[in-house]
Amino acid sequence: MGSPYKVLIIDDTEEVLSALCKFFRQKGYNVLSASNGLDGLKIIENEKEALDIIITDLVLPNISGVAVISIVKKKFPHLPVIAITGWGEHPEALAKEAKADLVMEKPFKLPELEQAVQTLLNK
């Protein structure tokens, strides 16, 4: 792999955010992170075309992950987004409606998430 892929991870649970960032950095990814939807959108706006993939929680303070996905998909339709959630049925339907490329329920295994990231990056 040439230059490392740039991934943005948005999650308001510090343990989850830190574990995901650490995991992807160890795998050689260039990792950006935000702990709420608003900060996530600011990073997306600043990075524009440089991001390769976004992983976002669905339930976030300020602006929900669903809204983040919706905005991203309108502005950057080709940017893959993985929604992660610890909630039941409804957020999943919302994430699909917002056009997330994939929805994964917490808890998931990190290698499974990385496999999903690789699959989307290779499309």
N, C-alpha and C positions, 0 to 999 in steps of 0.2 A: 504494500500500500504506500503510495507516494506521500503526499502531505496528509497529516492526520485529519480525520473528519471532525467538523465542529458541531458539537451537540449542545443544545440548551436544555437544562433540566429545571422545571418549575415545580416546587412542592413546598407547602407551608409547614411540614413536619421536619424539624431540623435533623432528626436521626435519619429519616428517609433520604432527605436531600444530601446529607453528608455521605451516607453509604453509597448512593448512586454516583455522586461525583467522584468519590475515591475509586470505586469499581471501574468506571469508564476511563479515568485518568490512567489507572494501572494497565488498562487495555490499549493505551496509546491515543485515546481521543483527546481533542482539544475541548475542554469542558467549560461552559459558562453556566451560571446558576442564578436563580431568583427564588425568593421565598413568598412571593405573591404575584397575582396576575398582572398588576400594574407595572411592577419592576420587570416582569417577563416581557411585556409589550415594549417597554423602553429599550430593552436589549435587542429585541427583534427589529425595532425601528433603526437602531444604531448599526446593527450588523447587516441589515438588508440581505443581500445575495450571499453573504459569507456563511450563513448557517446551512448545515446539511440535514439536520433533523431536530425535532423538538419532542421532548418527553414532558408531559404536564399532568399534574394531578387535576382532577375535575373540580374538587371543592377547595377553593382558595379565597383568601381575604381580598378585599378591594374589588377585583374583577374575577369572576369565576373562570375555571379552566375551559368550560364550555364556550364562554365568550371569547377567550383567548384563541381557541381553535377556530371559531367562526371568523374572527378578524384575520387571522393568519391565512386561512383558506381563501378568503376574498382577495387579499393583497398578493399572496404568494401561493397560488393553487398547486404548484409542483413540490412545495416543501412538505416532506412527510411529517406527520404528527402522530405520536403514540399517546393515548390517554391512559392514565393509571388511576384506579379508584379503589377505595375500600368500602364503597357503598353498594347497595343492592342493585335492583333492576333498572330503576329510572335513569340514573346518571349515564348508564351505558347507552340507553336509547337517545339521550340528549347528545352524547358524544358522537354517535353515529349521525344524528341529525346535523350536528355542527361540522360533519365531514372528517372526523378523525380517521386516519388510515387504519388504526388498530386500537382496540380497547383491551387492556389487561387488568384483571382484578388482583388487588393486593390480598394476601401476600403472594408474590410470585418469586421465582428463582431468578437471580441475576443473570445466569447464563441463558435462560429462556428470553429475558428481555434483550440481551445482547444479540441473540439469534434473530429476534424480531427486527432489531435495528439494522443488522446486516442485510436481512432480506429486503427491507424497504430501501436501503441505500443502494442495493444492487439492481433495483427495478429500472 
